[in-house]
Amino acid sequence: MKVLVASDSHGDREALAAMLRKEPTVRTVIFLGDGAAEAQALQTDNPACTWIIVNGNCDIRTDEPTLRLVTLGGAKLYLTHGHGERVKSSLLTLTYSALQEECTAALYGHTHVPRTDYRDGVLLFNPGSLATSRTYGVLDIENGVVRSRIETL
């Protein structure tokens, strides 16, 4: 299963659309906040895709949750923007939260910096920012195993 992961579009709906054009076969998109309204609009425009959206610290006009736990391809994922876990200071809270929920991976945004880490067996993955670094993530999930990579628009 191939999944797109994006974050921090900050009003740049065209960047989200460009990501979809670059990955036309993907049917699942995870959006990690700070642009939830753009993600919701594209969700409406692209009904063939399943969108999983969380709010970020700048998302004040949407009713998305700030945290989701989802299982895709046999892998349990912890989805957050990251501001509540203070990811700009440390990944410790994020790691502990994902471990507590027995997640295979924790996906987060907020820092605008693409990053892949493994801590205590948990993948910590930040796709960067569509608005600033012009990056997004791709997850390949099979039988509970998550492989990640960063792509550039």
N, CA, C and O atoms as a GROMACS GRO file, in nm:
protein
  612
    1MET      N    1   0.085  -0.118   0.000
    1MET     CA    2   0.000   0.000   0.000
    1MET      C    3   0.089   0.124   0.000
    1MET      O    4   0.180   0.137   0.082
    2LYS      N    5   0.062   0.213  -0.092
    2LYS     CA    6   0.137   0.338  -0.103
    2LYS      C    7   0.052   0.452  -0.047
    2LYS      O    8  -0.065   0.466  -0.083
    3VAL      N    9   0.112   0.533   0.042
    3VAL     CA   10   0.041   0.641   0.110
    3VAL      C   11   0.123   0.769   0.098
    3VAL      O   12   0.244   0.768   0.121
    4LEU      N   13   0.058   0.879   0.061
    4LEU     CA   14   0.124   1.010   0.060
    4LEU      C   15   0.108   1.074   0.197
    4LEU      O   16   0.004   1.060   0.262
    5VAL      N   17   0.213   1.144   0.240
    5VAL     CA   18   0.210   1.215   0.369
    5VAL      C   19   0.255   1.359   0.344
    5VAL      O   20   0.364   1.382   0.292
    6ALA      N   21   0.171   1.454   0.381
    6ALA     CA   22   0.202   1.594   0.361
    6ALA      C   23   0.172   1.674   0.487
    6ALA      O   24   0.093   1.631   0.572
    7SER      N   25   0.236   1.790   0.497
    7SER     CA   26   0.215   1.877   0.613
    7SER      C   27   0.250   2.020   0.577
    7SER      O   28   0.321   2.046   0.481
    8ASP      N   29   0.198   2.110   0.656
    8ASP     CA   30   0.240   2.251   0.654
    8ASP      C   31   0.235   2.315   0.516
    8ASP      O   32   0.335   2.369   0.467
    9SER      N   33   0.118   2.309   0.452
    9SER     CA   34   0.101   2.378   0.324
    9SER      C   35   0.072   2.526   0.345
    9SER      O   36   0.096   2.606   0.254
   10HIS      N   37   0.023   2.563   0.460
   10HIS     CA   38   0.002   2.704   0.498
   10HIS      C   39  -0.061   2.788   0.387
   10HIS      O   40  -0.009   2.894   0.351
   11GLY      N   41  -0.173   2.740   0.333
   11GLY     CA   42  -0.245   2.816   0.232
   11GLY      C   43  -0.207   2.785   0.089
   11GLY      O   44  -0.274   2.833  -0.003
   12ASP      N   45  -0.104   2.707   0.066
   12ASP     CA   46  -0.059   2.676  -0.070
   12ASP      C   47  -0.132   2.552  -0.122
   12ASP      O   48  -0.077   2.442  -0.127
   13ARG      N   49  -0.256   2.574  -0.161
   13ARG     CA   50  -0.338   2.464  -0.213
   13ARG      C   51  -0.276   2.405  -0.341
   13ARG      O   52  -0.287   2.285  -0.366
   14GLU      N   53  -0.213   2.489  -0.419
   14GLU     CA   54  -0.150   2.442  -0.544
   14GLU      C   55  -0.039   2.341  -0.517
   14GLU      O   56  -0.020   2.248  -0.595
   15ALA      N   57   0.034   2.358  -0.407
   15ALA     CA   58   0.140   2.261  -0.373
   15ALA      C   59   0.078   2.124  -0.344
   15ALA      O   60   0.132   2.022  -0.386
   16LEU      N   61  -0.033   2.122  -0.273
   16LEU     CA   62  -0.103   1.995  -0.247
   16LEU      C   63  -0.150   1.933  -0.378
   16LEU      O   64  -0.136   1.812  -0.399
   17ALA      N   65  -0.206   2.014  -0.466
   17ALA     CA   66  -0.253   1.965  -0.596
   17ALA      C   67  -0.137   1.912  -0.679
   17ALA      O   68  -0.150   1.810  -0.747
   18ALA      N   69  -0.022   1.981  -0.674
   18ALA     CA   70   0.096   1.935  -0.749
   18ALA      C   71   0.144   1.800  -0.698
   18ALA      O   72   0.186   1.715  -0.776
   19MET      N   73   0.137   1.780  -0.567
   19MET     CA   74   0.175   1.650  -0.510
   19MET      C   75   0.085   1.540  -0.566
   19MET      O   76   0.133   1.433  -0.603
   20LEU      N   77  -0.044   1.566  -0.572
   20LEU     CA   78  -0.138   1.467  -0.625
   20LEU      C   79  -0.113   1.439  -0.772
   20LEU      O   80  -0.124   1.325  -0.817
   21ARG      N   81  -0.080   1.542  -0.849
   21ARG     CA   82  -0.050   1.522  -0.991
   21ARG      C   83   0.076   1.439  -1.010
   21ARG      O   84   0.086   1.359  -1.103
   22LYS      N   85   0.173   1.458  -0.920
   22LYS     CA   86   0.299   1.384  -0.929
   22LYS      C   87   0.281   1.237  -0.890
   22LYS      O   88   0.359   1.152  -0.932
   23GLU      N   89   0.180   1.207  -0.811
   23GLU     CA   90   0.156   1.071  -0.760
   23GLU      C   91   0.012   1.028  -0.795
   23GLU      O   92  -0.069   1.006  -0.705
   24PRO      N   93  -0.021   1.017  -0.924
   24PRO     CA   94  -0.161   0.996  -0.963
   24PRO      C   95  -0.223   0.862  -0.923
   24PRO      O   96  -0.345   0.849  -0.923
   25THR      N   97  -0.142   0.763  -0.890
   25THR     CA   98  -0.199   0.631  -0.856
   25THR      C   99  -0.230   0.614  -0.709
   25THR      O  100  -0.293   0.516  -0.670
   26VAL      N  101  -0.186   0.708  -0.626
   26VAL     CA  102  -0.207   0.696  -0.481
   26VAL      C  103  -0.352   0.720  -0.447
   26VAL      O  104  -0.416   0.811  -0.501
   27ARG      N  105  -0.405   0.638  -0.355
   27ARG     CA  106  -0.545   0.650  -0.314
   27ARG      C  107  -0.562   0.684  -0.166
   27ARG      O  108  -0.675   0.696  -0.119
   28THR      N  109  -0.451   0.700  -0.093
   28THR     CA  110  -0.459   0.738   0.048
   28THR      C  111  -0.362   0.852   0.074
   28THR      O  112  -0.244   0.843   0.040
   29VAL      N  113  -0.412   0.960   0.135
   29VAL     CA  114  -0.331   1.077   0.166
   29VAL      C  115  -0.348   1.109   0.314
   29VAL      O  116  -0.460   1.117   0.365
   30ILE      N  117  -0.236   1.126   0.382
   30ILE     CA  118  -0.236   1.171   0.522
   30ILE      C  119  -0.188   1.315   0.523
   30ILE      O  120  -0.082   1.346   0.469
   31PHE      N  121  -0.266   1.405   0.585
   31PHE     CA  122  -0.225   1.544   0.598
   31PHE      C  123  -0.210   1.576   0.745
   31PHE      O  124  -0.302   1.555   0.824
   32LEU      N  125  -0.092   1.627   0.782
   32LEU     CA  126  -0.054   1.643   0.922
   32LEU      C  127  -0.066   1.786   0.976
   32LEU      O  128   0.007   1.823   1.068
   33GLY      N  129  -0.154   1.864   0.920
   33GLY     CA  130  -0.187   1.993   0.980
   33GLY      C  131  -0.118   2.114   0.921
   33GLY      O  132  -0.024   2.104   0.843
   34ASP      N  133  -0.169   2.230   0.963
   34ASP     CA  134  -0.132   2.362   0.914
   34ASP      C  135  -0.157   2.373   0.763
   34ASP      O  136  -0.067   2.392   0.681
   35GLY      N  137  -0.284   2.360   0.735
   35GLY     CA  138  -0.335   2.363   0.598
   35GLY      C  139  -0.452   2.268   0.584
   35GLY      O  140  -0.484   2.223   0.474
   36ALA      N  141  -0.515   2.236   0.696
   36ALA     CA  142  -0.625   2.139   0.695
   36ALA      C  143  -0.740   2.184   0.604
   36ALA      O  144  -0.805   2.100   0.542
   37ALA      N  145  -0.766   2.313   0.596
   37ALA     CA  146  -0.874   2.361   0.509
   37ALA      C  147  -0.844   2.332   0.363
   37ALA      O  148  -0.934   2.293   0.288
   38GLU      N  149  -0.718   2.349   0.320
   38GLU     CA  150  -0.680   2.316   0.182
   38GLU      C  151  -0.694   2.165   0.159
   38GLU      O  152  -0.742   2.122   0.054
   39ALA      N  153  -0.653   2.086   0.257
   39ALA     CA  154  -0.664   1.941   0.244
   39ALA      C  155  -0.811   1.900   0.234
   39ALA      O  156  -0.846   1.814   0.153
   40GLN      N  157  -0.897   1.962   0.314
   40GLN     CA  158  -1.039   1.930   0.307
   40GLN      C  159  -1.097   1.967   0.169
   40GLN      O  160  -1.178   1.893   0.114
   41ALA      N  161  -1.054   2.081   0.114
   41ALA     CA  162  -1.102   2.122  -0.018
   41ALA      C  163  -1.057   2.023  -0.125
   41ALA      O  164  -1.135   1.988  -0.214
   42LEU      N  165  -0.934   1.978  -0.118
   42LEU     CA  166  -0.885   1.881  -0.216
   42LEU      C  167  -0.951   1.745  -0.196
   42LEU      O  168  -0.969   1.670  -0.292
   43GLN      N  169  -0.985   1.713  -0.073
   43GLN     CA  170  -1.058   1.590  -0.046
   43GLN      C  171  -1.190   1.592  -0.121
   43GLN      O  172  -1.230   1.491  -0.180
   44THR      N  173  -1.257   1.704  -0.119
   44THR     CA  174  -1.384   1.718  -0.190
   44THR      C  175  -1.363   1.708  -0.340
   44THR      O  176  -1.444   1.648  -0.411
   45ASP      N  177  -1.254   1.766  -0.390
   45ASP     CA  178  -1.224   1.765  -0.534
   45ASP      C  179  -1.172   1.630  -0.582
   45ASP      O  180  -1.175   1.603  -0.702
   46ASN      N  181  -1.124   1.544  -0.492
   46ASN     CA  182  -1.064   1.415  -0.528
   46ASN      C  183  -1.129   1.302  -0.448
   46ASN      O  184  -1.066   1.243  -0.361
   47PRO      N  185  -1.255   1.272  -0.478
   47PRO     CA  186  -1.326   1.172  -0.398
   47PRO      C  187  -1.270   1.030  -0.411
   47PRO      O  188  -1.304   0.944  -0.330
   48ALA      N  189  -1.185   1.004  -0.511
   48ALA     CA  190  -1.126   0.870  -0.525
   48ALA      C  191  -1.019   0.844  -0.419
   48ALA      O  192  -0.984   0.729  -0.394
   49CYS      N  193  -0.969   0.949  -0.358
   49CYS     CA  194  -0.867   0.937  -0.253
   49CYS      C  195  -0.931   0.938  -0.115
   49CYS      O  196  -1.027   1.010  -0.090
   50THR      N  197  -0.875   0.856  -0.027
   50THR     CA  198  -0.911   0.862   0.114
   50THR      C  199  -0.815   0.960   0.181
   50THR      O  200  -0.693   0.944   0.171
   51TRP      N  201  -0.869   1.060   0.248
   51TRP     CA  202  -0.787   1.159   0.317
   51TRP      C  203  -0.800   1.140   0.466
   51TRP      O  204  -0.910   1.125   0.519
   52ILE      N  205  -0.687   1.140   0.534
   52ILE     CA  206  -0.683   1.133   0.680
   52ILE      C  207  -0.613   1.261   0.725
   52ILE      O  208  -0.495   1.281   0.697
   53ILE      N  209  -0.686   1.347   0.794
   53ILE     CA  210  -0.639   1.483   0.824
   53ILE      C  211  -0.637   1.506   0.974
   53ILE      O  212  -0.730   1.468   1.045
   54VAL      N  213  -0.530   1.571   1.021
   54VAL     CA  214  -0.527   1.622   1.159
   54VAL      C  215  -0.502   1.773   1.153
   54VAL      O  216  -0.440   1.824   1.060
   55ASN      N  217  -0.552   1.841   1.255
   55ASN     CA  218  -0.529   1.986   1.267
   55ASN      C  219  -0.390   2.014   1.321
   55ASN      O  220  -0.336   1.939   1.401
   56GLY      N  221  -0.335   2.126   1.275
   56GLY     CA  222  -0.211   2.178   1.332
   56GLY      C  223  -0.240   2.299   1.419
   56GLY      O  224  -0.356   2.335   1.439
   57ASN      N  225  -0.136   2.361   1.469
   57ASN     CA  226  -0.153   2.477   1.557
   57ASN      C  227  -0.208   2.599   1.484
   57ASN      O  228  -0.258   2.691   1.550
   58CYS      N  229  -0.202   2.603   1.353
   58CYS     CA  230  -0.256   2.716   1.276
   58CYS      C  231  -0.393   2.688   1.217
   58CYS      O  232  -0.451   2.775   1.152
   59ASP      N  233  -0.447   2.570   1.239
   59ASP     CA  234  -0.577   2.532   1.184
   59ASP      C  235  -0.687   2.563   1.285
   59ASP      O  236  -0.709   2.488   1.379
   60ILE      N  237  -0.754   2.676   1.263
   60ILE     CA  238  -0.856   2.718   1.360
   60ILE      C  239  -0.998   2.708   1.303
   60ILE      O  240  -1.095   2.724   1.377
   61ARG      N  241  -1.010   2.682   1.175
   61ARG     CA  242  -1.144   2.682   1.114
   61ARG      C  243  -1.187   2.544   1.064
   61ARG      O  244  -1.276   2.534   0.979
   62THR      N  245  -1.125   2.439   1.113
   62THR     CA  246  -1.167   2.305   1.076
   62THR      C  247  -1.196   2.225   1.202
   62THR      O  248  -1.150   2.258   1.311
   63ASP      N  249  -1.272   2.120   1.184
   63ASP     CA  250  -1.310   2.039   1.300
   63ASP      C  251  -1.235   1.906   1.306
   63ASP      O  252  -1.281   1.811   1.369
   64GLU      N  253  -1.120   1.901   1.242
   64GLU     CA  254  -1.039   1.779   1.245
   64GLU      C  255  -0.978   1.764   1.385
   64GLU      O  256  -0.955   1.863   1.454
   65PRO      N  257  -0.951   1.640   1.426
   65PRO     CA  258  -0.884   1.620   1.555
   65PRO      C  259  -0.735   1.656   1.545
   65PRO      O  260  -0.682   1.669   1.435
   66THR      N  261  -0.671   1.671   1.657
   66THR     CA  262  -0.526   1.699   1.658
   66THR      C  263  -0.443   1.571   1.665
   66THR      O  264  -0.321   1.575   1.653
   67LEU      N  265  -0.510   1.460   1.685
   67LEU     CA  266  -0.441   1.330   1.693
   67LEU      C  267  -0.531   1.223   1.636
   67LEU      O  268  -0.652   1.220   1.663
   68ARG      N  269  -0.473   1.135   1.556
   68ARG     CA  270  -0.545   1.018   1.506
   68ARG      C  271  -0.456   0.896   1.520
   68ARG      O  272  -0.334   0.904   1.504
   69LEU      N  273  -0.517   0.783   1.550
   69LEU     CA  274  -0.451   0.654   1.546
   69LEU      C  275  -0.522   0.575   1.437
   69LEU      O  276  -0.643   0.553   1.445
   70VAL      N  277  -0.447   0.532   1.336
   70VAL     CA  278  -0.507   0.458   1.225
   70VAL      C  279  -0.422   0.335   1.195
   70VAL      O  280  -0.302   0.333   1.222
   71THR      N  281  -0.485   0.235   1.141
   71THR     CA  282  -0.413   0.116   1.096
   71THR      C  283  -0.426   0.107   0.946
   71THR      O  284  -0.536   0.101   0.892
   72LEU      N  285  -0.312   0.104   0.877
   72LEU     CA  286  -0.306   0.092   0.732
   72LEU      C  287  -0.207  -0.019   0.698
   72LEU      O  288  -0.096  -0.021   0.750
   73GLY      N  289  -0.246  -0.109   0.611
   73GLY     CA  290  -0.156  -0.215   0.569
   73GLY      C  291  -0.101  -0.298   0.683
   73GLY      O  292   0.008  -0.354   0.673
   74GLY      N  293  -0.175  -0.307   0.791
   74GLY     CA  294  -0.132  -0.384   0.907
   74GLY      C  295  -0.042  -0.308   1.004
   74GLY      O  296   0.004  -0.365   1.103
   75ALA      N  297  -0.015  -0.180   0.976
   75ALA     CA  298   0.070  -0.098   1.063
   75ALA      C  299  -0.016   0.005   1.135
   75ALA      O  300  -0.096   0.074   1.073
   76LYS      N  301   0.002   0.015   1.266
   76LYS     CA  302  -0.069   0.116   1.344
   76LYS      C  303   0.014   0.244   1.343
   76LYS      O  304   0.133   0.242   1.376
   77LEU      N  305  -0.049   0.355   1.304
   77LEU     CA  306   0.019   0.484   1.288
   77LEU      C  307  -0.036   0.587   1.385
   77LEU      O  308  -0.157   0.597   1.406
   78TYR      N  309   0.055   0.663   1.444
   78TYR     CA  310   0.024   0.775   1.532
   78TYR      C  311   0.038   0.901   1.447
   78TYR      O  312   0.148   0.931   1.400
   79LEU      N  313  -0.071   0.974   1.425
   79LEU     CA  314  -0.071   1.092   1.339
   79LEU      C  315  -0.096   1.218   1.421
   79LEU      O  316  -0.196   1.227   1.492
   80THR      N  317  -0.004   1.314   1.411
   80THR     CA  318  -0.015   1.438   1.486
   80THR      C  319   0.057   1.548   1.409
   80THR      O  320   0.144   1.520   1.326
   81HIS      N  321   0.022   1.671   1.437
   81HIS     CA  322   0.101   1.782   1.380
   81HIS      C  323   0.234   1.792   1.454
   81HIS      O  324   0.337   1.819   1.394
   82GLY      N  325   0.230   1.770   1.584
   82GLY     CA  326   0.354   1.767   1.662
   82GLY      C  327   0.370   1.879   1.763
   82GLY      O  328   0.455   1.870   1.852
   83HIS      N  329   0.291   1.985   1.750
   83HIS     CA  330   0.308   2.095   1.845
   83HIS      C  331   0.274   2.052   1.987
   83HIS      O  332   0.339   2.097   2.082
   84GLY      N  333   0.174   1.966   2.004
   84GLY     CA  334   0.138   1.917   2.137
   84GLY      C  335   0.244   1.829   2.200
   84GLY      O  336   0.255   1.821   2.322
   85GLU      N  337   0.323   1.764   2.115
   85GLU     CA  338   0.433   1.678   2.162
   85GLU      C  339   0.566   1.754   2.166
   85GLU      O  340   0.670   1.696   2.195
   86ARG      N  341   0.561   1.884   2.138
   86ARG     CA  342   0.679   1.971   2.144
   86ARG      C  343   0.797   1.919   2.060
   86ARG      O  344   0.910   1.912   2.106
   87VAL      N  345   0.766   1.881   1.934
   87VAL     CA  346   0.868   1.819   1.848
   87VAL      C  347   0.980   1.915   1.807
   87VAL      O  348   1.085   1.870   1.760
   88LYS      N  349   0.960   2.044   1.822
   88LYS     CA  350   1.069   2.138   1.792
   88LYS      C  351   1.179   2.131   1.897
   88LYS      O  352   1.293   2.170   1.870
   89SER      N  353   1.147   2.080   2.016
   89SER     CA  354   1.246   2.070   2.123
   89SER      C  355   1.308   1.932   2.130
   89SER      O  356   1.429   1.918   2.149
   90SER      N  357   1.224   1.828   2.113
   90SER     CA  358   1.270   1.690   2.132
   90SER      C  359   1.167   1.595   2.072
   90SER      O  360   1.050   1.631   2.060
   91LEU      N  361   1.210   1.477   2.035
   91LEU     CA  362   1.118   1.375   1.985
   91LEU      C  363   1.080   1.274   2.094
   91LEU      O  364   1.016   1.173   2.067
   92LEU      N  365   1.120   1.302   2.218
   92LEU     CA  366   1.098   1.210   2.328
   92LEU      C  367   0.949   1.187   2.356
   92LEU      O  368   0.905   1.073   2.367
   93THR      N  369   0.872   1.296   2.369
   93THR     CA  370   0.730   1.283   2.397
   93THR      C  371   0.659   1.210   2.283
   93THR      O  372   0.573   1.126   2.307
   94LEU      N  373   0.694   1.243   2.160
   94LEU     CA  374   0.636   1.176   2.044
   94LEU      C  375   0.666   1.026   2.048
   94LEU      O  376   0.577   0.944   2.026
   95THR      N  377   0.789   0.992   2.077
   95THR     CA  378   0.829   0.851   2.084
   95THR      C  379   0.751   0.779   2.192
   95THR      O  380   0.695   0.672   2.168
   96TYR      N  381   0.746   0.835   2.312
   96TYR     CA  382   0.675   0.772   2.423
   96TYR      C  383   0.526   0.758   2.393
   96TYR      O  384   0.465   0.656   2.427
   97SER      N  385   0.467   0.859   2.331
   97SER     CA  386   0.325   0.853   2.297
   97SER      C  387   0.297   0.741   2.197
   97SER      O  388   0.200   0.667   2.211
   98ALA      N  389   0.382   0.729   2.096
   98ALA     CA  390   0.365   0.623   1.996
   98ALA      C  391   0.386   0.485   2.059
   98ALA      O  392   0.312   0.391   2.028
   99LEU      N  393   0.484   0.473   2.146
   99LEU     CA  394   0.506   0.345   2.215
   99LEU      C  395   0.388   0.308   2.304
   99LEU      O  396   0.347   0.192   2.308
  100GLN      N  397   0.335   0.407   2.375
  100GLN     CA  398   0.221   0.383   2.464
  100GLN      C  399   0.101   0.331   2.385
  100GLN      O  400   0.025   0.248   2.435
  101GLU      N  401   0.084   0.380   2.263
  101GLU     CA  402  -0.029   0.340   2.179
  101GLU      C  403   0.004   0.216   2.094
  101GLU      O  404  -0.078   0.172   2.013
  102GLU      N  405   0.125   0.162   2.113
  102GLU     CA  406   0.171   0.043   2.040
  102GLU      C  407   0.170   0.064   1.889
  102GLU      O  408   0.123  -0.020   1.813
  103CYS      N  409   0.223   0.179   1.848
  103CYS     CA  410   0.228   0.215   1.706
  103CYS      C  411   0.359   0.173   1.642
  103CYS      O  412   0.464   0.172   1.706
  104THR      N  413   0.352   0.140   1.516
  104THR     CA  414   0.468   0.108   1.435
  104THR      C  415   0.543   0.234   1.395
  104THR      O  416   0.666   0.235   1.387
  105ALA      N  417   0.466   0.343   1.371
  105ALA     CA  418   0.525   0.468   1.324
  105ALA      C  419   0.448   0.586   1.382
  105ALA      O  420   0.328   0.577   1.410
  106ALA      N  421   0.520   0.698   1.399
  106ALA     CA  422   0.461   0.825   1.438
  106ALA      C  423   0.492   0.925   1.327
  106ALA      O  424   0.609   0.947   1.294
  107LEU      N  425   0.389   0.985   1.271
  107LEU     CA  426   0.404   1.083   1.164
  107LEU      C  427   0.370   1.220   1.220
  107LEU      O  428   0.270   1.237   1.289
  108TYR      N  429   0.454   1.318   1.190
  108TYR     CA  430   0.436   1.452   1.246
  108TYR      C  431   0.487   1.557   1.148
  108TYR      O  432   0.558   1.526   1.053
  109GLY      N  433   0.450   1.681   1.171
  109GLY     CA  434   0.495   1.795   1.092
  109GLY      C  435   0.552   1.902   1.185
  109GLY      O  436   0.638   1.873   1.269
  110HIS      N  437   0.505   2.025   1.168
  110HIS     CA  438   0.532   2.139   1.256
  110HIS      C  439   0.671   2.201   1.237
  110HIS      O  440   0.683   2.324   1.238
  111THR      N  441   0.776   2.122   1.221
  111THR     CA  442   0.912   2.179   1.214
  111THR      C  443   0.949   2.228   1.075
  111THR      O  444   1.044   2.305   1.060
  112HIS      N  445   0.874   2.185   0.973
  112HIS     CA  446   0.901   2.217   0.832
  112HIS      C  447   1.028   2.149   0.780
  112HIS      O  448   1.071   2.177   0.668
  113VAL      N  449   1.086   2.062   0.857
  113VAL     CA  450   1.212   1.995   0.819
  113VAL      C  451   1.185   1.847   0.796
  113VAL      O  452   1.142   1.777   0.888
  114PRO      N  453   1.210   1.797   0.674
  114PRO     CA  454   1.193   1.654   0.651
  114PRO      C  455   1.292   1.574   0.736
  114PRO      O  456   1.409   1.610   0.747
  115ARG      N  457   1.241   1.465   0.795
  115ARG     CA  458   1.328   1.390   0.886
  115ARG      C  459   1.274   1.248   0.904
  115ARG      O  460   1.154   1.227   0.911
  116THR      N  461   1.367   1.154   0.912
  116THR     CA  462   1.334   1.014   0.940
  116THR      C  463   1.424   0.967   1.053
  116THR      O  464   1.546   0.977   1.044
  117ASP      N  465   1.363   0.915   1.158
  117ASP     CA  466   1.436   0.862   1.273
  117ASP      C  467   1.372   0.729   1.313
  117ASP      O  468   1.256   0.704   1.282
  118TYR      N  469   1.449   0.647   1.380
  118TYR     CA  470   1.396   0.527   1.445
  118TYR      C  471   1.436   0.534   1.591
  118TYR      O  472   1.553   0.549   1.624
  119ARG      N  473   1.337   0.523   1.680
  119ARG     CA  474   1.363   0.524   1.823
  119ARG      C  475   1.284   0.412   1.888
  119ARG      O  476   1.162   0.403   1.871
  120ASP      N  477   1.353   0.327   1.961
  120ASP     CA  478   1.288   0.215   2.030
  120ASP      C  479   1.198   0.135   1.936
  120ASP      O  480   1.091   0.089   1.977
  121GLY      N  481   1.241   0.118   1.811
  121GLY     CA  482   1.166   0.039   1.714
  121GLY      C  483   1.053   0.111   1.645
  121GLY      O  484   0.981   0.051   1.565
  122VAL      N  485   1.035   0.240   1.673
  122VAL     CA  486   0.927   0.318   1.613
  122VAL      C  487   0.986   0.411   1.507
  122VAL      O  488   1.083   0.482   1.532
  123LEU      N  489   0.925   0.410   1.388
  123LEU     CA  490   0.962   0.505   1.284
  123LEU      C  491   0.902   0.641   1.319
  123LEU      O  492   0.782   0.651   1.340
  124LEU      N  493   0.985   0.745   1.325
  124LEU     CA  494   0.940   0.883   1.345
  124LEU      C  495   0.964   0.954   1.212
  124LEU      O  496   1.078   0.966   1.167
  125PHE      N  497   0.857   1.000   1.149
  125PHE     CA  498   0.868   1.050   1.012
  125PHE      C  499   0.801   1.185   0.997
  125PHE      O  500   0.684   1.201   1.030
  126ASN      N  501   0.877   1.283   0.947
  126ASN     CA  502   0.828   1.416   0.918
  126ASN      C  503   0.848   1.442   0.769
  126ASN      O  504   0.962   1.438   0.722
  127PRO      N  505   0.741   1.468   0.694
  127PRO     CA  506   0.755   1.489   0.550
  127PRO      C  507   0.810   1.626   0.511
  127PRO      O  508   0.831   1.653   0.393
  128GLY      N  509   0.832   1.712   0.608
  128GLY     CA  510   0.873   1.849   0.578
  128GLY      C  511   0.751   1.935   0.550
  128GLY      O  512   0.640   1.903   0.593
  129SER      N  513   0.771   2.042   0.477
  129SER     CA  514   0.664   2.138   0.450
  129SER      C  515   0.643   2.156   0.301
  129SER      O  516   0.737   2.182   0.227
  130LEU      N  517   0.519   2.142   0.258
  130LEU     CA  518   0.488   2.172   0.118
  130LEU      C  519   0.512   2.319   0.087
  130LEU      O  520   0.545   2.354  -0.026
  131ALA      N  521   0.495   2.406   0.187
  131ALA     CA  522   0.508   2.550   0.164
  131ALA      C  523   0.653   2.597   0.161
  131ALA      O  524   0.687   2.685   0.083
  132THR      N  525   0.740   2.541   0.244
  132THR     CA  526   0.876   2.593   0.254
  132THR      C  527   0.982   2.500   0.194
  132THR      O  528   1.056   2.541   0.105
  133SER      N  529   0.990   2.378   0.241
  133SER     CA  530   1.091   2.286   0.187
  133SER      C  531   1.045   2.222   0.057
  133SER      O  532   1.125   2.160  -0.014
  134ARG      N  533   0.914   2.236   0.026
  134ARG     CA  534   0.853   2.180  -0.097
  134ARG      C  535   0.867   2.028  -0.101
  134ARG      O  536   0.888   1.969  -0.207
  135THR      N  537   0.855   1.965   0.017
  135THR     CA  538   0.869   1.820   0.026
  135THR      C  539   0.742   1.756   0.080
  135THR      O  540   0.660   1.819   0.146
  136TYR      N  541   0.731   1.628   0.050
  136TYR     CA  542   0.624   1.545   0.105
  136TYR      C  543   0.681   1.404   0.122
  136TYR      O  544   0.792   1.376   0.077
  137GLY      N  545   0.605   1.319   0.186
  137GLY     CA  546   0.653   1.184   0.211
  137GLY      C  547   0.571   1.080   0.137
  137GLY      O  548   0.456   1.102   0.101
  138VAL      N  549   0.636   0.965   0.115
  138VAL     CA  550   0.569   0.849   0.060
  138VAL      C  551   0.598   0.732   0.153
  138VAL      O  552   0.713   0.704   0.187
  139LEU      N  553   0.492   0.665   0.194
  139LEU     CA  554   0.506   0.544   0.275
  139LEU      C  555   0.466   0.425   0.190
  139LEU      O  556   0.366   0.428   0.119
  140ASP      N  557   0.546   0.321   0.197
  140ASP     CA  558   0.510   0.192   0.141
  140ASP      C  559   0.488   0.100   0.259
  140ASP      O  560   0.580   0.074   0.336
  141ILE      N  561   0.364   0.051   0.274
  141ILE     CA  562   0.329  -0.030   0.390
  141ILE      C  563   0.283  -0.167   0.342
  141ILE      O  564   0.189  -0.179   0.262
  142GLU      N  565   0.350  -0.270   0.390
  142GLU     CA  566   0.310  -0.406   0.357
  142GLU      C  567   0.328  -0.495   0.479
  142GLU      O  568   0.434  -0.496   0.542
  143ASN      N  569   0.223  -0.569   0.510
  143ASN     CA  570   0.226  -0.664   0.622
  143ASN      C  571   0.278  -0.601   0.751
  143ASN      O  572   0.355  -0.664   0.824
  144GLY      N  573   0.238  -0.479   0.778
  144GLY     CA  574   0.275  -0.411   0.900
  144GLY      C  575   0.411  -0.346   0.900
  144GLY      O  576   0.450  -0.284   0.999
  145VAL      N  577   0.485  -0.357   0.790
  145VAL     CA  578   0.618  -0.296   0.778
  145VAL      C  579   0.605  -0.165   0.701
  145VAL      O  580   0.546  -0.161   0.593
  146VAL      N  581   0.661  -0.058   0.758
  146VAL     CA  582   0.651   0.075   0.697
  146VAL      C  583   0.788   0.118   0.645
  146VAL      O  584   0.886   0.122   0.719
  147ARG      N  585   0.794   0.151   0.517
  147ARG     CA  586   0.914   0.208   0.457
  147ARG      C  587   0.879   0.350   0.414
  147ARG      O  588   0.770   0.373   0.360
  148SER      N  589   0.968   0.445   0.438
  148SER     CA  590   0.939   0.585   0.409
  148SER      C  591   1.046   0.646   0.320
  148SER      O  592   1.162   0.603   0.319
  149ARG      N  593   1.004   0.747   0.248
  149ARG     CA  594   1.098   0.827   0.170
  149ARG      C  595   1.043   0.968   0.153
  149ARG      O  596   0.922   0.991   0.161
  150ILE      N  597   1.133   1.061   0.129
  150ILE     CA  598   1.099   1.201   0.106
  150ILE      C  599   1.104   1.227  -0.044
  150ILE      O  600   1.197   1.183  -0.112
  151GLU      N  601   1.006   1.299  -0.096
  151GLU     CA  602   1.003   1.340  -0.234
  151GLU      C  603   0.993   1.494  -0.238
  151GLU      O  604   0.945   1.556  -0.144
  152THR      N  605   1.040   1.551  -0.346
  152THR     CA  606   1.037   1.697  -0.365
  152THR      C  607   0.946   1.731  -0.482
  152THR      O  608   0.945   1.662  -0.584
  153LEU      N  609   0.867   1.839  -0.465
  153LEU     CA  610   0.782   1.883  -0.575
  153LEU      C  611   0.864   1.928  -0.694
  153LEU      O  612   0.809   1.969  -0.796
   0.00000   0.00000   0.00000
